[in-house]
Amino acid sequence: MTIFSRIVAGEIPCYKCAENDHFLAFLDIAPLAKGHTLVIPKREVDYFFDLTDQEIADMQVFAKHVAQAIQKVLPCRKVGQAVLGLEVPHAHIHLVPMQNEGDLNFANAKKSFTPEEMQQVANAIREAFEKQ
């Protein structure tokens, strides 16, 4: 069971931003920017392209709505998307608020925010997501 599956099961807490029956979005604990969010399928699948065509389509639409919520609550020019998948063997999409393309460089130093800041951002994204 991956760490993400344990988050889905409620065994590990997260800063939840959005959820439906099939997908979960939560803040990355080692973010590139404030509001850096991970979108995962609740079904444990290692490789993004091992998801079914329908799952990929549905996950992208879910991620789109999460990105729109992020953009409503955080000052950014756009929300960048990356699919890497080497650190955690569970398919996931990174959504990163960006001012420029360099903000999506995973070699950049990770940011640190207090638990209160993380919860505040997660709550704001979730509220914006639920209003869509």
N, C-alpha and C positions, 0 to 999 in steps of 0.2 A: 504494500500500500504506500503510495507516494505521500509526501507532505501535503500536496494539494488535495488528495483524496481524504486525508485526515482533516483538512480544513472543511471540506464539503460535509464530512460526517459530524462536524462539530467538536472533534477531539482537540483541535488547535484553534485558538481564537484568531480572528482577522478583523480588519477594518473594512467591513462589507459596504460596497457602493451600489450594487444592483444584483438582482437574482430573479430567475424564473425557474421553471421545472427542469430545464436542461443545462443552464449555464449560471456561472457565478462570477461576479467582478469584485475585486478587493484591492486595496492599496498594496503596492510593492513595499516590503519592509526595508529594501535597499534602493530607494528611488533615485532616478536621474534628475527628477524635478518634483516639486510639490504637485500631488495629484497623479503621479505615475501609477497606473492601474493595470492589474492583470485580469484578463478574461479567460476563464477556463471552462471546458465542458465538465459537467458533473460526472460523466462516465469517464473512467480512467483509460486514457489512450496515450501512449508514449509520444508518437510522432504525429504532428499536425496533419500530414497528408495520408495518415491511416484512418482519419475520420471519414465517414461516408460523405458523399457529395452534398447530401441534404444537411448533414451536421455542419459542414464547412459554411454552407450558405446561411444557415440559421445563426451560426456563431458570428459571422460577419455582420449580419443585421443587428444582432444583440450588441456587438462591439460598436457599431455605428451609433446606436442610441446612447450607449455609455459615453462615447466620445463627445456627442452633442451635449450631454449633461456636464461633462468636464469643462467644455468650452464655455458653458453658461456661467460657471461659478469660479473659474480661474482665469486670470489674465494671460492669454496666449494667442499667438497668431493662428496656430493650427494645432491639432492633436495628431502626432505622428504615430504610426503603427509599425511594429516589428514582430516577426515570428522567428524566434531563435531556437529555443527548446533544447539546449544542451545541458543546462544546469539542473533542471528538474525534469525527470522522465514522465512528464504529463503535458500534453499539448496545451499551449497557452499563447495568447496575444498580449503584447505590451502596448499600452496606450500612454503616450508621453506628451504632456503639454509642452509646446515648443514656441520659442521666439525666433529660432533659426535652425537650420539643419544640423548644426553641430550639437544641439541639445539632444539628439537621438544617437549620440556616439556612446556605446556601452563601455568604452575605455575611460570615459570621464569619471571623475571622482563621484562617489555616491553621496547623496545629501542625507542629512539627519534632521528629524523633526521630533518634537516631544510627543508622547502619547496623546496629549490633549489636542495638539495641532493635527495629528493624524485622524483622530476621531472627528474633529470639527470638519475637516476636508471630506472625509467619508460621508458624514451626515449631509453635507451640502450637495455632494454629487448624487447621493441617493434621493434626496428631496427633488432635485432637478430631474432625475431619471423618472421618478414616479409621476411627475407632472406632465410628462410627454404623452 
